[in-house]
Every structure is written in structure tokens, then in C-alpha cells.
Amino acid sequence: MLGNDFWYKTLPVLSIGIVIWVLFTLLFSGFLGFEAISFSGIVIIISVVCYILFWIITILLAYWKRNIFSMLSFFVASGFSGLLSSTLLTWASTIIRLELVLGFFFAAFFVGVGAVIGLLILGIFLRGRISERLIYPLLLFGFLLLVIEISLILIFGYNPYILITSVLVLIWFFFVILWDGSRLPNTIEEGYWMIAVIDIFLDMINVIIRIFIILVEIFSEQ
């Protein structure tokens, strides 16, 4: 159903990107034997700018079917994603015991990957039954959630509100993944295998991050 491009291109490149993300997340948060990076204002600004820039380049190259160049840019973008994700592990280590942070991260990782795979498979089976117009209300709702969450973080910092928004974002992502799954066979057939890599990668790391935040917040409350 998905063809050779998925099994021999999308899946291997996606796997490498996930490994890069995990390694960079653990490396810069100090869990691989090195000291955690200190995020000053200028470091955060540079990291965010590079993160956005490389993801834009990766997506544009993928839409232009410059798949090899998109793949190389994707690996760099995965590294910057890990760099920014490391701030969550650093934050978590300030409110729960350090030894639990790594356990929660890998618990979130395996649950998240399993959930995304399951929802993608369900989306594939629902192919043709999910309207393409569904993406518009999904994008609108996702944008509103993003604005609300960023506003709460800027005003209050990491706080119990992040638990509520993370649950809502997680539910939102479940619907996005179903939509991505329903489009996946067409995406591969049309030669956009790097678009499939990007979609699934972003789905996975965002679900993993949200599950991790939910676990940390629940445990910290207890």
C-alpha cells in the first residue's frame, strides 16, 4: 500500500532523524556525561532562528522534490529540534528527581512512538473517509492553542496551566496524525517521500514531548 519509497527511503531517514533528536536532547540536557548547556538569551534566539530556518529550508526542498538536499537539511533541523527539546529535560530536573527525568522521557518516547504508529495505521485504513477540508479547522484550532500556550508561558512560566494545554495539544495531534495517515499513501505515490518524513517526525516528537510534560506535571503535583 505504501510502496518501496516508504520502506527504503522514508522509514530509514525518519529513523535517523529520530535518533539524532534523541541524542541531541540527551546531550544538551546533560544526560550523556556532559554538562547541560546554559541557555542565555542570545543562545536561545540563535537556536530558535536556526531551528525555524532549517525547517523552512527542509520543507521547501521537500515540496520541490529536492529530496537529497531536503534529507541533509532535515538531519540538521533534527539536531536543532533536539537542542531546544533539551530545555524541557532541564526544566523537569528542577521539579522532580533527576533519575526520574530520564525514565519519564523514555516512557514518553515509547508510548508516543507506539501511539503515532497506531494512529497512522488507523488513518491509512480510513483513507477516503476523512475529508481533506478537516485540515482547516484543525490548523485553526492548533494555532489558537499555540497562541494561548505561548501567552501563558510568557506570563506565568512553566506552571500547572501547561498540563491543561498539553492535554489539549495532545488530543489535537491525535486528529492531525489521523489526517496525515489518511494522506500518507498519496504522498508517497506522488514522490513526496521527504514530506512524509517531515510529517511523521514532527508528529512523533510533539506527541512524545506532550506525554513527557503531562507525566512530569502529574508527578510533580503528587
C-alpha positions, 0 to 999 in steps of 0.5 A: 500500500505504501510502496518501496519509497516508504520502506527504503527511503522514508522509514530509514531517514525518519529513523535517523532523524529520530535518533539524532533528536534523541541524542541531541536532547540527551546531550544538551540536557546533560544526560550523556556525561556532559554538562547541560548547556546554559541557555542565555538569551542570545543562545536561545534566539540563535537556536530558535532562528536556526531551528525555524530556518532549517525547517523552512529550508527542509520543507521547501526542498521537500515540496520541490522534490529536492529530496537529497538536499531536503534529507541533509537539511532535515538531519540538521533541523533534527539536531536543532529540534533536539537542542531546544527539546533539551530545555524541557529535560532541564526544566523537569530536573528542577521539579522532580528527581533527576533519575526520574527525568530520564525514565519519564522521557523514555516512557514518553518516547515509547508510548508516543512512538507506539501511539503515532504508529497506531494512529497512522495505521488507523488513518491509512485504513480510513483513507477516503473517509476523512475529508481533506477540508478537516485540515482547516479547522484543525490548523485553526484550532492548533494555532489558537492553542499555540497562541494561548500556550505561548501567552501563558508561558510568557506570563506565568512560566512553566506552571500547572496551566501547561498540563491543561494545554498539553492535554489539549495539544495532545488530543489535537495531534491525535486528529492531525496524525489521523489526517496525515495517515489518511494522506500518507499513501498519496504522498508517497505515490506522488514522490513526496517521500521527504514530506512524509518524513517531515510529517511523521517526525514532527508528529512523533516528537510533539506527541512524545514531548506532550506525554513527557510534560503531562507525566512530569506535571502529574508527578510533580503535583503528587 
